[in-house]
Amino acid sequence: MKSNYRLIILFPFLFLTVVASAQLEPGWDQEKIMGKRYIVQERFDGSSFLVDDWIEGRVTLLSGNVISDIPIKYDGYHDELLSYNELYYSMILVEKSAIESFEFDYLGEKYYFELRFFDGLFDGDRFFQVYYDGDVDFLCFRQIQLVTCSPYRDATNILKNQKYEPNNRFFLYDDENGYRPVSLKKKSLLRYVSKMQKKDAKQLLRSNNINLKTPESYARALKVFKDSDIEVNL
């Protein structure tokens, strides 16, 4: 994880605070996850969650402690991590400032997120999916928005005109220059390659059949460039 300095102050939560126990890795027999009871929001078409199912995941805390096989799901609308407390039969909003990263597998794909400080518009700590971690990182903010849509009636016959919609935002990042928004296009990456190396970079993309139309191919391009000494300068 890239080094970001954050002052972390943990305040006790009154009344709503609960403790979610989890299956622990050997040596962490007293580890707990702290958080608040999650209140279900008004429902709209679509979903505020990246994946609706509860998935057995792995959470790494800033303390260095690791909790495995814990049911989690990511709320992309609120940018929060949730877990399920079987003792209280309730969803838990995990204390965000205590998390370093979380990860899970779903439908054959691996998802890895880190909590990083974002210094752009509405700055603050954000969960970013990390597709590539190197001299220059490739990240995605898996934002889900509530947008206006054509009127419809929900399951309880209430008329609504909003729905949840994914809005993935991609970034290149390095420690010196911070975040640079990018799109899934060749020119979006090649603009950060020098004129002297641009021809070689294009040839590498062709020879490796990298089209940069998916996050995975974008991450692969950065690895190929790194292995071939093609510099990406933000």
TILOMAR-425138 format. One record per residue (C-alpha): residue number from 0; x, z, y. Coordinates in Angstrom, 1 decimal. Layout:
N
<pos = NUM	px = X	pz = Z	py = Y> .
...
This chain:
234
<pos = 0	px = 0.0	pz = 0.0	py = 0.0> .
<pos = 1	px = 1.3	pz = -0.8	py = 3.5> .
<pos = 2	px = 2.3	pz = 2.2	py = 5.5> .
<pos = 3	px = -0.4	pz = 3.2	py = 8.0> .
<pos = 4	px = -0.2	pz = 6.5	py = 9.7> .
<pos = 5	px = -3.5	pz = 8.3	py = 9.9> .
<pos = 6	px = -4.3	pz = 11.9	py = 10.9> .
<pos = 7	px = -6.7	pz = 13.2	py = 8.2> .
<pos = 8	px = -8.9	pz = 16.1	py = 9.0> .
<pos = 9	px = -11.3	pz = 17.2	py = 6.3> .
<pos = 10	px = -14.4	pz = 19.1	py = 7.6> .
<pos = 11	px = -16.7	pz = 21.0	py = 5.1> .
<pos = 12	px = -20.1	pz = 19.4	py = 4.7> .
<pos = 13	px = -23.0	pz = 21.8	py = 5.0> .
<pos = 14	px = -26.0	pz = 21.7	py = 2.7> .
<pos = 15	px = -25.5	pz = 18.0	py = 1.7> .
<pos = 16	px = -22.1	pz = 18.5	py = 0.2> .
<pos = 17	px = -21.8	pz = 18.1	py = -3.5> .
<pos = 18	px = -18.9	pz = 17.8	py = -5.9> .
<pos = 19	px = -18.7	pz = 14.9	py = -8.4> .
<pos = 20	px = -16.7	pz = 15.6	py = -11.5> .
<pos = 21	px = -15.0	pz = 12.8	py = -13.3> .
<pos = 22	px = -13.0	pz = 12.1	py = -16.4> .
<pos = 23	px = -9.4	pz = 12.7	py = -15.4> .
<pos = 24	px = -6.1	pz = 11.3	py = -16.5> .
<pos = 25	px = -3.9	pz = 13.8	py = -18.4> .
<pos = 26	px = -2.5	pz = 16.5	py = -16.0> .
<pos = 27	px = -5.4	pz = 16.4	py = -13.5> .
<pos = 28	px = -7.7	pz = 18.9	py = -15.1> .
<pos = 29	px = -8.9	pz = 20.4	py = -11.8> .
<pos = 30	px = -9.3	pz = 17.2	py = -9.8> .
<pos = 31	px = -12.6	pz = 16.7	py = -7.9> .
<pos = 32	px = -14.0	pz = 14.0	py = -5.7> .
<pos = 33	px = -15.7	pz = 15.3	py = -2.6> .
<pos = 34	px = -18.5	pz = 13.6	py = -0.7> .
<pos = 35	px = -22.1	pz = 13.7	py = 0.6> .
<pos = 36	px = -25.3	pz = 13.0	py = -1.1> .
<pos = 37	px = -26.1	pz = 9.3	py = -0.5> .
<pos = 38	px = -29.6	pz = 8.7	py = 1.0> .
<pos = 39	px = -31.1	pz = 5.4	py = -0.1> .
<pos = 40	px = -31.7	pz = 3.2	py = 2.9> .
<pos = 41	px = -34.7	pz = 1.0	py = 3.5> .
<pos = 42	px = -34.7	pz = -1.8	py = 1.0> .
<pos = 43	px = -34.5	pz = -5.5	py = 1.9> .
<pos = 44	px = -34.0	pz = -8.7	py = 0.0> .
<pos = 45	px = -30.5	pz = -9.1	py = -1.4> .
<pos = 46	px = -28.2	pz = -6.2	py = -1.9> .
<pos = 47	px = -25.9	pz = -4.0	py = 0.3> .
<pos = 48	px = -23.6	pz = -3.6	py = -2.8> .
<pos = 49	px = -20.8	pz = -5.9	py = -3.9> .
<pos = 50	px = -22.0	pz = -5.3	py = -7.5> .
<pos = 51	px = -25.3	pz = -3.6	py = -8.2> .
<pos = 52	px = -24.3	pz = -2.2	py = -11.5> .
<pos = 53	px = -22.4	pz = 1.1	py = -11.8> .
<pos = 54	px = -18.9	pz = 0.2	py = -13.1> .
<pos = 55	px = -16.3	pz = 2.5	py = -14.7> .
<pos = 56	px = -13.5	pz = 2.3	py = -12.1> .
<pos = 57	px = -10.3	pz = 4.0	py = -11.0> .
<pos = 58	px = -9.8	pz = 5.8	py = -7.7> .
<pos = 59	px = -6.5	pz = 6.8	py = -6.3> .
<pos = 60	px = -6.5	pz = 9.5	py = -3.6> .
<pos = 61	px = -4.1	pz = 9.9	py = -0.7> .
<pos = 62	px = -2.9	pz = 13.1	py = -2.4> .
<pos = 63	px = -1.5	pz = 10.8	py = -5.2> .
<pos = 64	px = -4.0	pz = 12.0	py = -7.8> .
<pos = 65	px = -5.7	pz = 9.4	py = -9.8> .
<pos = 66	px = -9.2	pz = 9.6	py = -11.3> .
<pos = 67	px = -10.1	pz = 7.1	py = -14.1> .
<pos = 68	px = -13.4	pz = 6.1	py = -15.8> .
<pos = 69	px = -15.6	pz = 7.2	py = -12.9> .
<pos = 70	px = -18.8	pz = 5.3	py = -12.1> .
<pos = 71	px = -18.5	pz = 3.6	py = -8.8> .
<pos = 72	px = -20.0	pz = 0.9	py = -6.6> .
<pos = 73	px = -19.0	pz = -0.5	py = -3.2> .
<pos = 74	px = -21.5	pz = -0.7	py = -0.4> .
<pos = 75	px = -20.4	pz = -3.6	py = 1.7> .
<pos = 76	px = -23.0	pz = -3.0	py = 4.4> .
<pos = 77	px = -21.7	pz = 0.5	py = 5.3> .
<pos = 78	px = -18.1	pz = -0.1	py = 4.0> .
<pos = 79	px = -18.3	pz = 2.9	py = 1.7> .
<pos = 80	px = -17.5	pz = 3.8	py = -1.9> .
<pos = 81	px = -20.2	pz = 5.5	py = -4.0> .
<pos = 82	px = -20.0	pz = 7.4	py = -7.2> .
<pos = 83	px = -22.7	pz = 8.9	py = -9.4> .
<pos = 84	px = -23.0	pz = 12.6	py = -10.1> .
<pos = 85	px = -24.6	pz = 13.2	py = -13.5> .
<pos = 86	px = -24.8	pz = 16.9	py = -12.8> .
<pos = 87	px = -27.1	pz = 16.4	py = -9.8> .
<pos = 88	px = -28.5	pz = 13.1	py = -10.8> .
<pos = 89	px = -27.6	pz = 11.7	py = -7.5> .
<pos = 90	px = -25.4	pz = 9.1	py = -5.7> .
<pos = 91	px = -22.4	pz = 10.4	py = -3.9> .
<pos = 92	px = -20.9	pz = 9.0	py = -0.7> .
<pos = 93	px = -17.2	pz = 9.6	py = -1.5> .
<pos = 94	px = -15.1	pz = 11.1	py = 1.3> .
<pos = 95	px = -13.5	pz = 8.0	py = 2.7> .
<pos = 96	px = -10.6	pz = 9.5	py = 4.4> .
<pos = 97	px = -9.3	pz = 10.9	py = 1.1> .
<pos = 98	px = -9.1	pz = 7.6	py = -0.6> .
<pos = 99	px = -6.0	pz = 5.4	py = -0.9> .
<pos = 100	px = -7.5	pz = 2.7	py = -3.2> .
<pos = 101	px = -10.0	pz = 1.9	py = -5.9> .
<pos = 102	px = -10.3	pz = -0.8	py = -8.6> .
<pos = 103	px = -12.6	pz = -2.0	py = -11.3> .
<pos = 104	px = -13.1	pz = -4.9	py = -13.7> .
<pos = 105	px = -16.3	pz = -6.9	py = -13.6> .
<pos = 106	px = -17.2	pz = -10.0	py = -15.6> .
<pos = 107	px = -13.6	pz = -10.7	py = -16.4> .
<pos = 108	px = -12.4	pz = -10.4	py = -12.8> .
<pos = 109	px = -10.2	pz = -7.6	py = -11.5> .
<pos = 110	px = -11.1	pz = -6.1	py = -8.1> .
<pos = 111	px = -8.6	pz = -4.0	py = -6.2> .
<pos = 112	px = -9.3	pz = -2.4	py = -2.8> .
<pos = 113	px = -7.1	pz = -0.5	py = -0.4> .
<pos = 114	px = -8.2	pz = 1.6	py = 2.6> .
<pos = 115	px = -6.3	pz = 0.2	py = 5.6> .
<pos = 116	px = -6.5	pz = 0.8	py = 9.4> .
<pos = 117	px = -8.0	pz = -2.3	py = 11.1> .
<pos = 118	px = -7.0	pz = -2.6	py = 14.8> .
<pos = 119	px = -9.3	pz = -5.5	py = 15.7> .
<pos = 120	px = -12.8	pz = -5.3	py = 17.1> .
<pos = 121	px = -14.4	pz = -2.0	py = 16.1> .
<pos = 122	px = -11.1	pz = -0.6	py = 14.9> .
<pos = 123	px = -11.0	pz = 2.0	py = 12.2> .
<pos = 124	px = -10.3	pz = 2.5	py = 8.5> .
<pos = 125	px = -11.7	pz = -0.4	py = 6.3> .
<pos = 126	px = -11.7	pz = -1.1	py = 2.6> .
<pos = 127	px = -10.0	pz = -4.5	py = 2.1> .
<pos = 128	px = -9.8	pz = -6.3	py = -1.2> .
<pos = 129	px = -6.2	pz = -7.2	py = -1.8> .
<pos = 130	px = -5.7	pz = -10.6	py = -3.3> .
<pos = 131	px = -1.9	pz = -10.8	py = -2.7> .
<pos = 132	px = 0.5	pz = -8.0	py = -1.7> .
<pos = 133	px = 3.9	pz = -9.3	py = -0.4> .
<pos = 134	px = 5.8	pz = -9.8	py = 2.8> .
<pos = 135	px = 2.6	pz = -11.3	py = 4.0> .
<pos = 136	px = -0.6	pz = -9.9	py = 2.4> .
<pos = 137	px = -3.8	pz = -11.8	py = 1.8> .
<pos = 138	px = -6.9	pz = -9.6	py = 2.3> .
<pos = 139	px = -10.6	pz = -9.9	py = 2.3> .
<pos = 140	px = -13.1	pz = -7.7	py = 4.1> .
<pos = 141	px = -16.2	pz = -7.9	py = 1.8> .
<pos = 142	px = -18.7	pz = -7.4	py = 4.5> .
<pos = 143	px = -22.4	pz = -7.6	py = 3.9> .
<pos = 144	px = -24.7	pz = -8.1	py = 6.9> .
<pos = 145	px = -28.3	pz = -7.5	py = 7.5> .
<pos = 146	px = -29.6	pz = -10.8	py = 9.0> .
<pos = 147	px = -32.9	pz = -12.0	py = 10.3> .
<pos = 148	px = -34.8	pz = -14.3	py = 7.9> .
<pos = 149	px = -38.2	pz = -15.8	py = 7.4> .
<pos = 150	px = -41.0	pz = -13.1	py = 6.9> .
<pos = 151	px = -41.6	pz = -12.0	py = 3.4> .
<pos = 152	px = -43.4	pz = -9.1	py = 1.6> .
<pos = 153	px = -41.3	pz = -6.7	py = -0.4> .
<pos = 154	px = -42.3	pz = -5.0	py = -3.8> .
<pos = 155	px = -44.6	pz = -2.6	py = -1.9> .
<pos = 156	px = -46.3	pz = -5.4	py = 0.0> .
<pos = 157	px = -44.6	pz = -4.4	py = 3.3> .
<pos = 158	px = -43.9	pz = -7.4	py = 5.6> .
<pos = 159	px = -40.2	pz = -7.7	py = 6.5> .
<pos = 160	px = -38.0	pz = -10.3	py = 8.2> .
<pos = 161	px = -34.5	pz = -9.1	py = 7.3> .
<pos = 162	px = -32.2	pz = -9.5	py = 4.3> .
<pos = 163	px = -28.7	pz = -8.7	py = 3.1> .
<pos = 164	px = -26.2	pz = -11.5	py = 3.1> .
<pos = 165	px = -22.5	pz = -11.6	py = 2.2> .
<pos = 166	px = -20.0	pz = -12.4	py = 5.0> .
<pos = 167	px = -16.5	pz = -12.4	py = 3.5> .
<pos = 168	px = -13.7	pz = -12.3	py = 6.2> .
<pos = 169	px = -10.2	pz = -13.3	py = 5.1> .
<pos = 170	px = -7.0	pz = -12.1	py = 6.8> .
<pos = 171	px = -3.2	pz = -12.6	py = 6.5> .
<pos = 172	px = -1.3	pz = -9.4	py = 7.3> .
<pos = 173	px = 2.2	pz = -8.2	py = 7.9> .
<pos = 174	px = 3.5	pz = -4.9	py = 9.3> .
<pos = 175	px = 4.9	pz = -6.5	py = 12.5> .
<pos = 176	px = 2.1	pz = -8.7	py = 13.6> .
<pos = 177	px = -1.0	pz = -7.1	py = 12.0> .
<pos = 178	px = -4.1	pz = -9.1	py = 11.0> .
<pos = 179	px = -4.6	pz = -12.8	py = 11.4> .
<pos = 180	px = -8.0	pz = -14.2	py = 10.5> .
<pos = 181	px = -7.9	pz = -17.3	py = 8.2> .
<pos = 182	px = -10.3	pz = -19.6	py = 6.5> .
<pos = 183	px = -10.0	pz = -21.1	py = 3.0> .
<pos = 184	px = -8.4	pz = -24.3	py = 4.1> .
<pos = 185	px = -4.9	pz = -25.8	py = 3.8> .
<pos = 186	px = -4.3	pz = -26.0	py = 7.6> .
<pos = 187	px = -5.2	pz = -22.4	py = 8.0> .
<pos = 188	px = -2.2	pz = -21.4	py = 5.9> .
<pos = 189	px = 0.2	pz = -24.3	py = 6.9> .
<pos = 190	px = -0.1	pz = -23.4	py = 10.6> .
<pos = 191	px = 2.1	pz = -20.4	py = 9.8> .
<pos = 192	px = 4.8	pz = -22.5	py = 8.1> .
<pos = 193	px = 7.6	pz = -23.9	py = 10.3> .
<pos = 194	px = 7.8	pz = -27.7	py = 11.0> .
<pos = 195	px = 11.1	pz = -27.8	py = 9.0> .
<pos = 196	px = 9.4	pz = -26.4	py = 5.9> .
<pos = 197	px = 5.9	pz = -27.9	py = 6.2> .
<pos = 198	px = 6.7	pz = -31.0	py = 4.2> .
<pos = 199	px = 8.1	pz = -29.0	py = 1.3> .
<pos = 200	px = 5.1	pz = -26.6	py = 1.5> .
<pos = 201	px = 2.6	pz = -29.5	py = 1.2> .
<pos = 202	px = 4.5	pz = -30.9	py = -1.7> .
<pos = 203	px = 4.5	pz = -27.5	py = -3.5> .
<pos = 204	px = 0.7	pz = -27.3	py = -3.0> .
<pos = 205	px = 0.2	pz = -30.8	py = -4.5> .
<pos = 206	px = 2.6	pz = -30.3	py = -7.4> .
<pos = 207	px = 1.0	pz = -26.9	py = -8.3> .
<pos = 208	px = -2.5	pz = -28.3	py = -7.8> .
<pos = 209	px = -3.4	pz = -25.6	py = -5.3> .
<pos = 210	px = -6.3	pz = -26.6	py = -3.1> .
<pos = 211	px = -6.7	pz = -23.3	py = -1.1> .
<pos = 212	px = -10.5	pz = -23.5	py = -1.4> .
<pos = 213	px = -10.8	pz = -20.1	py = -3.2> .
<pos = 214	px = -9.2	pz = -16.7	py = -2.5> .
<pos = 215	px = -7.4	pz = -16.9	py = -5.8> .
<pos = 216	px = -5.7	pz = -20.2	py = -5.0> .
<pos = 217	px = -4.8	pz = -18.9	py = -1.5> .
<pos = 218	px = -3.1	pz = -15.9	py = -3.1> .
<pos = 219	px = -1.3	pz = -18.2	py = -5.6> .
<pos = 220	px = -0.1	pz = -20.4	py = -2.7> .
<pos = 221	px = 1.5	pz = -17.4	py = -1.1> .
<pos = 222	px = 3.3	pz = -16.5	py = -4.3> .
<pos = 223	px = 4.5	pz = -20.1	py = -4.8> .
<pos = 224	px = 5.8	pz = -20.1	py = -1.2> .
<pos = 225	px = 7.6	pz = -16.8	py = -1.7> .
<pos = 226	px = 9.2	pz = -18.0	py = -5.0> .
<pos = 227	px = 10.3	pz = -21.2	py = -3.3> .
<pos = 228	px = 11.6	pz = -19.5	py = -0.1> .
<pos = 229	px = 8.9	pz = -21.0	py = 2.1> .
<pos = 230	px = 8.5	pz = -18.6	py = 5.0> .
<pos = 231	px = 5.1	pz = -17.7	py = 6.3> .
<pos = 232	px = 5.4	pz = -16.3	py = 9.8> .
<pos = 233	px = 2.4	pz = -14.9	py = 11.5> .
